[in-house]
Each structure stands twice: as structure tokens, then as C-alpha cells.
Amino acid sequence: MQFRLAWSFHKSSTVDLHSFPPAFTSFVGKLSSSKEFHWLASCSFGIITCKLVYSITGFISTFCFKGYRKLSNKEKVEWNNRGFSTFHALIAALASLYLLLFSDLFDEESSDELIVNRTSIISNMILGFSIGYFLSDLAMVFWHFPALGGLEYLLYLYQVLHHGLSMFSIFLSLISSQGQIYILMVLFSESTTPFVNLRWYLDVAGQKSSTIYVYNGIALFFGWLIARIFLFIYFFAHMLDHFDQVKKIFPLGFYSLLTVSPVLASMNVAWFWKIIKGLIKTVSKARYSQ
């Protein structure tokens, strides 16, 4: 008797979509399989993840880093913010590396489809996830200004301009399903972000004279050279070599590709010059102290 009651309850508690009106089941089916749903879900996941990592960074830092409690509220906000910035950079860089080099998505011989029109579920999800990150980071910048980005107004403008242009380009590529190969190349340049953030962490912790600070500066130099200088040179060479396909991208996407990418490249060059000067200064101090 007990078995029958349990079995009966189990059967009645199971959700059967066929018991709902056909219009509702059709709507749920279309929603769960639509691209728009995947975009919204991945973007929302990016925002939620940023919030979680922000909170986890603050929680862990309280117990693992003695100097964290001595930081000002402004420094704690930026400390936690750079935590989810690093997390996004790692996810975006690894996913981009996989899609560009290890998958056959953009292999010239893997498909007859134009290379500028190739997409996948993973590529769509990582673009949506990145939009969620940029939205979260911009919201933090505006809400806590001028705490995030430092007191230097030019650095604040750089962050807003960089995130704005990145979101605009990613959004166009996502809704059009075109040019994702170039967006992923740019997203891979986020691989330099952990070195930038580590430099800030060491600076705040009073470790500017440490060996790890010097090594991180050297790693940042070579990382920036590869991911933001050499990669952008390849970016433009690839775009020129496939310009017959690039011209088939819808007008707004085509012209944004021709204008936004040079702006980002110029910003990378400008900051690379600052990195070079900073590295020379750091290495010189290290040698002098020895």
C-alpha cells in the first residue's frame, strides 16, 4: 500500500509538458532552442558570475592576505573588482585559444562556409559571457567612480572607451553571426589582464621592490607584445587576406570592424609604450638595489 502511494505521488509530481496547452509547450520549446535565449542566458551568467567572484575574492582575501583588512574601502573595491576581471580574462582567453587554434571551426578546409560567417554554440556563449562581464565592470566603474580606474581621469576614460567599443563589437558579431573569428582574436588579448592585475596587487601590497614584481613586469611586456601587438598585426593581415569575405559582412559590422579595431590597436600601442618605460624603470631600480 505504501509502495503504491509513493509510486502514485511520484507519477503525479512529474512535470508533463503535454498536460499544458499546445501554445505554451510550443513557446517553451522555441525559447529553449532559440539563439536569443542562449545569448541572454550566457550574458546573465556572465553578470551573475562576476558578482559571485567579486564576493568570493573579498571573502578569501580576508583570510588569506593579512594586508587586505588594512586596505581602504576604495582599495578593497578595486581589489575585488580585479578578481572577477582576472577570472573573465582567463575564461575568455582559454576559450578563444581553443576555438581559434584547437577546434576546426575556423579551419580553412573544414567547411565551405565563409570564414567570417562561422559560429558555434561555444563561440556564442563566450561572446555573451563577455558582454555580461563588460556590463558588470562598467557598472562598477560608474557606481564607484573614481575609486575604480584610479584617480587618473585618462585611465578612467580608457577603461570606459575600451569596454564600450568591445561591447559594441561583440554585440554586433553576436546578433549577426558574422566576424566572430576577429572578435575572438581580440578577446584572446585579454590574456594580458592577469599580469596587469597582479602588478596592481603587488603595488598595493608594498611589493614593488620584490623579485616577483620584476618577473611579472617582464611577463607583462612579452605577453602584451605577443597578445596585443603581434596578434593585432596578424589580425589586420588576416583581414586583408580575406577582405573579399570581410566585405560581405553587413554594413554596420563591416565599418565597425574597419574603425574599432584600429582604435583598439592604437590604444594597445600607447599602453605598450608605458609598459616599456615602466619595465625599464623597474629593472633599473632592481639593479641599483643590488
Buried (B, 14 or more C-beta within 10 A) or exposed (E): EEEEEEEEEEEEEEEEEEEEEEEEBEEEEEEEEEBEEBBBBBBEBBBEBBEEBBEBBBEEBEEEBEBBEEBEEBBBBBBBBBBBBBBBBBBBBEBBBBBBEEBEBBEEEEEEEBBBBBBEEEBBBBBBBBBBBBBBBBEBBEEBEEBBBBEEEEBBEBBBEBBEBBBBBBBBBBBBBBBBBBBBBBBBBBBBBBBBBBBBBBEBBEBBEEEEBBEBBEBBBEBBBBBBBEBBEEBEEBBEEBEEBBEEBEEEBBEBBEEBBEEBBEBBEEBBEEBEEBBEEBEEBBEEEE
